[in-house]
């Protein structure tokens, strides 16, 4: 997925501030690469490490666009659930990309086309050449 690195907050730890391509909201994440992050556009895989324990099914936003934004103590992601084959993980449309997440608890209300909102401690950005 395309993101814009807005700021390299801490080069030593890899902490960056980014936004989804075309989005207004920014979020903090960790750059995972042998090379330092640079301000500007990058193509990355966005990863949510571990199982997500703080989540809920929500009404689709208007307009129906996913979002990734900083919240107290972490990052909030709101996205549409996509069809998938894995009973343990869900594919979410985030921007023009897809993020796989593991949701804890009762997931019976989670189905393709529903929207979920997650709160996670961190996200990791893995850059690659498109």
C-alpha positions as CSV (number, residue, x, y, z in Angstrom):
1,X,0.0,0.0,0.0
2,X,1.1,3.6,-0.6
3,X,1.8,5.7,2.4
4,X,3.4,9.1,2.9
5,X,6.1,9.2,5.6
6,X,5.4,12.7,7.2
7,X,8.2,12.6,9.8
8,X,11.0,10.3,11.0
9,X,10.3,10.8,14.7
10,X,13.1,8.6,16.1
11,X,15.6,7.2,13.6
12,X,17.2,5.0,16.2
13,X,14.0,3.1,17.0
14,X,12.5,3.4,13.5
15,X,9.5,5.3,14.7
16,X,7.8,7.3,11.9
17,X,4.7,9.3,11.5
18,X,2.7,8.4,8.3
19,X,-0.6,8.7,6.6
20,X,-2.3,6.6,4.0
21,X,-2.0,7.9,0.5
22,X,-4.6,10.6,0.1
23,X,-5.7,10.6,3.8
24,X,-5.6,13.5,6.3
25,X,-5.1,11.6,9.5
26,X,-1.6,10.6,10.6
27,X,-0.5,7.7,12.8
28,X,2.7,6.5,14.4
29,X,4.4,3.3,13.2
30,X,7.7,1.5,13.2
31,X,9.8,1.3,10.1
32,X,11.2,-2.2,9.7
33,X,14.0,-2.2,7.2
34,X,17.8,-2.3,6.9
35,X,17.6,1.2,5.6
36,X,16.5,4.3,7.4
37,X,13.0,5.7,6.6
38,X,12.9,8.9,4.5
39,X,10.2,11.5,4.4
40,X,8.0,11.1,1.3
41,X,5.9,8.4,-0.5
42,X,6.7,4.7,0.2
43,X,5.2,1.4,-0.7
44,X,4.8,-0.7,2.4
45,X,3.1,-3.7,3.9
46,X,1.3,-2.6,7.1
47,X,1.4,-5.2,9.9
48,X,-0.6,-5.4,13.1
49,X,1.6,-7.6,15.3
50,X,-0.2,-10.1,17.6
51,X,-3.9,-10.7,18.3
52,X,-6.2,-7.7,18.4
53,X,-8.1,-7.6,21.7
54,X,-9.7,-4.2,21.5
55,X,-12.1,-4.1,18.5
56,X,-15.7,-3.7,17.6
57,X,-18.1,-3.9,14.6
58,X,-19.1,-0.3,13.6
59,X,-21.3,1.4,11.1
60,X,-19.6,2.3,7.8
61,X,-18.2,5.8,7.9
62,X,-19.5,8.4,5.5
63,X,-17.9,8.5,3.0
64,X,-16.9,4.8,3.4
65,X,-13.1,5.2,3.7
66,X,-10.8,3.4,5.9
67,X,-8.6,5.3,8.4
68,X,-5.5,4.8,10.5
69,X,-4.9,7.4,13.2
70,X,-3.1,7.9,16.5
71,X,-5.2,7.5,19.7
72,X,-4.3,7.5,23.3
73,X,-1.9,4.6,23.8
74,X,-1.8,3.3,20.2
75,X,-3.3,3.4,16.8
76,X,-6.9,3.1,15.7
77,X,-7.8,1.4,12.4
78,X,-11.3,1.5,10.9
79,X,-11.7,-0.7,7.8
80,X,-14.0,-2.9,5.8
81,X,-13.7,-6.7,6.2
82,X,-13.0,-8.5,3.0
83,X,-13.9,-12.1,2.0
84,X,-11.3,-14.5,3.2
85,X,-10.5,-18.2,3.6
86,X,-8.8,-18.2,7.0
87,X,-11.0,-18.7,10.1
88,X,-8.3,-17.3,12.4
89,X,-7.5,-14.1,10.5
90,X,-9.5,-11.4,8.8
91,X,-8.5,-9.3,5.8
92,X,-9.2,-5.6,6.1
93,X,-9.2,-3.1,3.3
94,X,-7.0,-0.3,4.5
95,X,-6.5,2.4,1.9
96,X,-5.8,0.6,-1.3
97,X,-4.1,-2.2,0.5
98,X,-5.0,-5.2,2.7
99,X,-4.0,-5.9,6.3
100,X,-4.5,-9.3,7.9
101,X,-5.5,-9.3,11.6
102,X,-6.3,-11.8,14.2
103,X,-9.3,-10.8,16.3
104,X,-9.9,-12.2,19.8
105,X,-13.3,-13.0,21.3
106,X,-16.6,-13.7,19.7
107,X,-16.2,-12.9,16.0
108,X,-19.6,-14.2,14.9
109,X,-20.7,-10.7,13.8
110,X,-17.6,-10.2,11.6
111,X,-18.4,-11.0,8.0
112,X,-17.3,-9.7,4.6
113,X,-18.7,-6.2,4.1
114,X,-18.9,-5.3,7.8
115,X,-16.7,-2.6,9.2
116,X,-14.5,-2.9,12.2
117,X,-12.7,-0.5,14.4
118,X,-9.5,-1.7,16.1
119,X,-7.2,-0.2,18.7
120,X,-3.7,-1.6,18.7
121,X,-0.5,-0.7,20.6
122,X,1.5,-0.4,17.4
123,X,1.8,-1.0,13.6
124,X,4.9,-2.0,11.7
125,X,5.7,-0.8,8.2
126,X,7.7,-3.1,6.0
127,X,8.9,-1.2,2.9
128,X,9.2,-2.9,-0.5
129,X,9.8,-2.0,-4.1
130,X,6.6,-2.2,-6.1
